[in-house]
Amino acid sequence: MKWKLTNLYASLEAWEKDYESLKETIKSISEYQGKLGDYDTFVKYYELQKELAVKFLKAYQYAALTFDLNRKITENGARVQQMAFLHAELQKATAFESPELLAIGKDKLDEFISKNDLLKEYKFSVERLFRSQEHVLNTASESLLANYAQLSSQGAEVYNALSVSDKTDKEVTLSNGEVITVTSGNYRSYLADSDDKEDRRIIFEAVFSNYQDFKNAYASIYNTILQSDIAKMKSRNYKSSLESYLHGNNIPLEVYTNLVEVAKENTAPLKRYYQMRKEYLGLDKHHTYDRFMSLADSTTKFTYEEGVDLFFKSIAHLSKDFQDKAHSALEEGYVDVYEGEGKQTGAYSWGALNEHPFILLNFDGTLNNVFTTAHEAGHSMHSLFAGETQPVATQNYTIFVAEIASTFNEHNLLDYFIKNAKGTKEDKISLLQQSIDDILGTFYRQTLFAAYELEAHRLAELGEPITYEVLSNIMVDLYKEFYDIDITEENGKEFVWAYIPHLFNTPFYVYQYATSFAASLKLYELVKEDPKNIEKHISLLRAGGDDYPVHQVKKAGVDLTSKEPFKAVVNRLNTLLDELELAIKE
């Protein structure tokens, strides 16, 4: 089951035609500089911007998706570089826009917008601009910064080249004599299936040895990203790198700090769970790579089709509109299901403006991958709902709310599994483990990485040297604090910071997995109380980017500026651990 990218462009020639058209359009933008105070020119400029946004994101999506199917094909990577260059040119061409609009003044811009219904979709964009005006520089300075736009993404590009394109997967020989090739996509499955501790160790090391072998390179790459963030912080007069990432979406700093504080203050459930696992599995020591081992004697595997069918059955009690979007999200041609040579690891959903979203999976038949399918379907459903309701200017939703849609589907699917379990001890333990591991992986683990980012940026902002030892020590300390595990006893684990692509590709992203998990848990509880409350969830998905995300979530019924949603996740984990303890003793 592969993507049908002809749904975007009928041929490579069609893409190249759009690319050349975009180049010419970007060149024409300079004609509008200094003239946006004229109403007719203002209208034409935003009509051009709308057309440009739709065409650019479509062209970029096609280039990126093609590359992600096989990152070893240099021609595919070249098209991504072309689009990166074009994006830099676009930023330079539009550098005058924000300073000029600020000089015109909000009152006059509001007057322009009130005259034309087609401009009303930009009202929120104007509001955001004036809220951030202290961080917008003059035209000359904005143009200068735009020259460095492409350079600022080079760290992430080098990281991906080293981690995917140039990486050689390793072969290992298991205790039974079987020789396997270990990849980033299959190693979890091998670890979960292995009951030999030595096999688990060598499988784990086959993956993490790459990060250990290139530890200095990875540290240099990450330092490049840190320094880029600091340059942005200083250039735009932010107090910290974190503030520079939160300010645009008006996310209060206490959302981030409250999350980290609640997680750090409530690590006892994690330590309790790892101790339970250690005793139940009969391990001398519970290593981090032992977390994939099942507590129940279950070898159940799922085909992709079975996984999709289970997801559809899990939402059968919800509104027809919700079900229809789920079916559309997983429509044939829009999901690339299985691992392939050079294919991007992990999973994602990618939607462009006015286009049907595409989902990338590396489906391996595990229960976890069934949940991943439901998760990514949630993202695509979000894009479909927003695209159906919102105009171009407010169609793109923020990352902050994105993970609510995906994790909501996971909560629902888990409940379906529990309600339809056969009732054996093994079934109950397996489902409880899935639920507990979901909280640990999405809430605690991502918050640990969020704490790591905060500390790494803090040290860099203080001018401290950034070496692999420094970065590894941060991780060692955090794993000790969260899990009471010494990861220096696992060969290569201290380089887990180099293994997490989000830290390199999208700084200060991962905390949103945890905040979204807390929000979606609350929203799901409301739907459990009354299925009609699904409309509150759908309203959030339809909202796209029409307001600041914290406000959107609050309208749906969850206040993420308080600690309560985060504490509720901790309480949920404690309840599940109590149930697991009883199930084990049965």
BELDAPE-V120068 format. One record per pair of residues at least 24 apart in sequence whose ideal C-beta (glycine too) atoms are under 8 Angstrom apart, sorted by the first residue. I is the first residue (numbers start at 0). GAP is how many residues later the second one is. If there is no record, write none. Layout:
# BELDAPE-V120068
<<I/GAP> <I/GAP>>
This chain:
# BELDAPE-V120068
<<0/303> <0/331> <0/334> <0/335> <0/336> <0/337> <1/334> <1/335> <2/62> <2/66> <2/330> <2/331> <2/332> <2/333> <2/355> <3/328> <3/329> <3/330> <4/57> <4/60> <4/61> <6/326> <6/327> <6/349> <7/50> <7/53> <7/54> <7/57> <7/347> <8/53> <14/44> <14/47> <14/48> <14/64> <17/37> <17/40> <17/41> <18/40> <18/63> <18/64> <18/67> <20/34> <21/30> <21/33> <21/34> <21/37> <21/64> <22/63> <22/66> <24/26> <24/27> <24/30> <25/26> <25/60> <25/63> <25/64> <25/67> <26/66> <28/61> <28/64> <28/65> <29/63> <32/63> <32/67> <33/62> <33/66> <35/61> <35/64> <35/65> <35/68> <36/63> <36/67> <36/71> <38/73> <38/76> <41/70> <42/69> <42/73> <42/75> <42/76> <45/73> <45/76> <46/71> <49/342> <49/343> <51/38> <52/300> <52/339> <53/298> <53/299> <53/300> <53/338> <55/30> <55/31> <55/34> <56/295> <56/296> <56/298> <57/294> <57/295> <57/297> <58/24> <59/27> <59/292> <60/289> <60/291> <60/294> <60/297> <63/286> <64/285> <64/293> <64/295> <67/275> <67/276> <67/292> <68/267> <68/271> <68/273> <68/274> <68/275> <69/270> <69/271> <69/272> <69/273> <70/89> <70/93> <70/94> <70/271> <70/272> <70/273> <71/93> <71/269> <71/270> <72/269> <76/88> <83/66> <83/69> <83/73> <84/65> <86/62> <86/63> <87/58> <87/59> <87/61> <87/62> <90/55> <90/58> <91/51> <91/54> <91/55> <91/57> <94/44> <94/47> <94/48> <94/50> <94/51> <95/43> <95/46> <95/47> <97/31> <97/38> <97/44> <98/37> <98/38> <98/39> <98/40> <98/43> <99/39> <100/25> <100/28> <101/27> <101/28> <101/31> <101/34> <105/24> <120/269> <120/270> <120/271> <120/272> <120/273> <121/271> <123/269> <123/270> <123/421> <123/422> <123/423> <124/268> <124/269> <127/120> <127/122> <130/119> <131/115> <131/116> <133/103> <134/101> <134/102> <134/103> <134/109> <134/112> <135/100> <136/98> <136/99> <140/94> <144/90> <147/83> <151/76> <151/79> <151/80> <153/70> <154/66> <154/67> <154/69> <154/70> <154/73> <154/349> <155/69> <155/348> <155/349> <157/63> <157/66> <158/59> <158/62> <158/63> <158/342> <158/345> <158/346> <159/341> <159/344> <159/345> <161/52> <161/55> <161/56> <161/59> <162/47> <162/335> <162/338> <163/178> <163/180> <163/181> <164/177> <166/43> <169/36> <169/39> <171/30> <171/31> <171/34> <173/25> <173/28> <174/24> <181/24> <181/25> <182/24> <182/156> <182/162> <183/161> <183/162> <184/154> <184/158> <184/160> <184/161> <184/177> <184/179> <185/153> <185/178> <187/104> <187/176> <187/178> <187/180> <188/175> <188/176> <188/177> <190/98> <190/99> <190/101> <190/102> <191/100> <191/101> <191/102> <191/174> <192/106> <193/99> <194/98> <196/86> <196/93> <199/87> <199/89> <199/90> <199/93> <200/86> <200/88> <200/290> <202/86> <203/83> <203/85> <203/286> <203/288> <203/289> <204/286> <204/287> <206/292> <207/283> <207/284> <207/285> <207/287> <207/288> <207/291> <208/282> <208/283> <210/281> <210/284> <210/285> <210/287> <210/288> <211/279> <211/280> <211/283> <213/284> <214/253> <214/257> <214/280> <214/283> <215/252> <217/250> <217/277> <217/279> <217/280> <218/247> <218/248> <218/249> <218/251> <218/252> <218/279> <220/283> <221/234> <221/244> <221/249> <221/275> <221/276> <221/281> <221/282> <222/237> <222/243> <224/278> <224/279> <224/282> <225/230> <225/231> <225/234> <225/240> <226/233> <228/228> <228/231> <228/278> <229/227> <229/230> <229/231> <232/228> <239/217> <239/218> <239/221> <240/216> <240/219> <240/220> <240/266> <240/267> <241/212> <241/215> <241/266> <244/262> <244/263> <245/262> <248/149> <248/151> <248/299> <248/300> <248/301> <249/298> <249/299> <249/300> <249/301> <250/149> <250/297> <250/298> <250/299> <251/298> <251/309> <253/307> <254/260> <254/295> <254/305> <254/306> <255/194> <255/198> <255/255> <257/303> <257/304> <257/305> <257/308> <258/188> <258/191> <258/252> <258/255> <258/256> <258/307> <259/187> <259/190> <259/191> <259/194> <259/251> <260/302> <261/301> <261/304> <261/305> <261/308> <262/180> <262/181> <262/184> <262/185> <262/188> <262/219> <262/251> <262/303> <263/187> <263/217> <263/218> <265/301> <265/304> <266/177> <266/214> <266/215> <266/216> <266/217> <268/301> <268/304> <268/305> <268/308> <269/170> <269/174> <269/212> <269/213> <270/212> <270/213> <271/305> <272/163> <272/167> <272/304> <273/209> <273/210> <273/211> <275/301> <275/304> <275/305> <275/308> <279/304> <284/204> <285/199> <286/198> <286/202> <286/203> <287/191> <287/195> <287/197> <287/199> <287/202> <287/205> <288/201> <288/204> <290/146> <290/149> <293/136> <293/139> <294/134> <294/135> <294/138> <294/285> <294/289> <295/129> <295/130> <295/131> <295/133> <295/134> <295/137> <296/129> <297/128> <297/129> <297/132> <299/67> <300/64> <300/65> <301/63> <301/64> <301/65> <301/67> <301/68> <302/62> <303/33> <303/34> <303/57> <303/59> <303/69> <305/64> <306/56> <306/62> <306/63> <306/66> <307/65> <309/60> <309/103> <309/106> <309/107> <310/59> <310/62> <310/63> <310/66> <310/98> <310/102> <312/103> <313/60> <313/98> <313/99> <313/101> <313/102> <313/103> <314/94> <314/97> <316/214> <317/94> <317/209> <317/213> <317/216> <318/212> <318/215> <318/216> <318/219> <320/217> <321/59> <321/212> <321/216> <324/56> <324/59> <324/60> <325/51> <325/55> <327/28> <327/52> <327/53> <327/56> <328/28> <328/30> <328/48> <328/51> <328/52> <328/55> <329/29> <329/43> <329/47> <329/50> <330/25> <333/24> <333/25> <333/46> <334/24> <334/26> <335/24> <335/25> <336/24> <336/26> <337/24> <337/25> <338/24> <338/25> <345/155> <346/25> <346/28> <346/29> <347/28> <347/31> <348/27> <348/28> <348/30> <348/31> <348/34> <348/57> <350/28> <350/29> <350/32> <350/33> <350/36> <352/34> <352/39> <352/42> <352/43> <353/33> <353/38> <353/41> <354/32> <355/28> <356/26> <356/27> <366/63> <366/67> <367/66> <369/43> <370/39> <370/42> <370/43> <370/63> <370/67> <373/35> <373/36> <373/38> <373/39> <374/31> <374/32> <374/34> <374/35> <375/30> <376/29> <376/32> <377/27> <377/28> <377/29> <377/30> <377/31> <377/32> <378/26> <378/27> <380/24> <380/28> <380/160> <381/24> <381/159> <384/153> <384/156> <384/157> <385/155> <385/156> <385/157> <385/158> <385/159> <386/157> <387/154> <388/153> <388/154> <388/155> <389/152> <389/153> <389/154> <389/155> <389/156> <393/150> <393/151> <393/152> <394/149> <394/150> <395/148> <395/149> <396/146> <396/147> <396/148> <396/152> <397/147> <397/151> <398/107> <398/110> <398/113> <399/112> <399/115> <399/116> <399/149> <399/150> <399/153> <400/115> <400/139> <400/142> <400/148> <400/151> <400/152> <401/110> <401/114> <402/109> <402/110> <402/112> <402/113> <402/114> <402/117> <403/112> <403/115> <403/116> <403/119> <403/136> <403/149> <404/115> <404/135> <404/136> <405/110> <406/35> <406/106> <406/109> <406/110> <406/113> <406/114> <407/112> <407/115> <407/116> <407/129> <409/28> <410/109> <410/110> <410/113> <411/112> <411/115> <413/24> <414/113> <424/158> <424/161> <427/155> <428/151> <428/154> <428/155> <431/144> <431/147> <431/148> <431/151> <432/147> <434/141> <435/137> <435/140> <435/141> <435/144> <438/78> <438/130> <438/133> <438/134> <438/137> <439/133> <441/71> <441/72> <441/75> <442/70> <442/71> <442/74> <442/75> <442/126> <442/130> <443/38> <443/70> <445/64> <445/65> <445/67> <445/68> <446/64> <446/67> <447/30> <447/31> <447/34> <448/51> <448/53> <448/54> <448/61> <449/58> <449/60> <449/61> <449/64> <450/27> <451/26> <451/45> <451/51> <452/50> <452/54> <452/55> <452/57> <452/58> <455/41> <456/50> <467/27> <470/26> <470/27> <471/25> <513/52> <514/45> <514/50> <516/52> <517/40> <517/42> <517/47> <517/48> <517/50> <517/51> <518/34> <518/37> <518/39> <518/41> <518/46> <520/44> <520/47> <520/48> <520/51> <521/35> <521/36> <521/43> <521/46> <522/33> <522/34> <522/35> <525/31>>
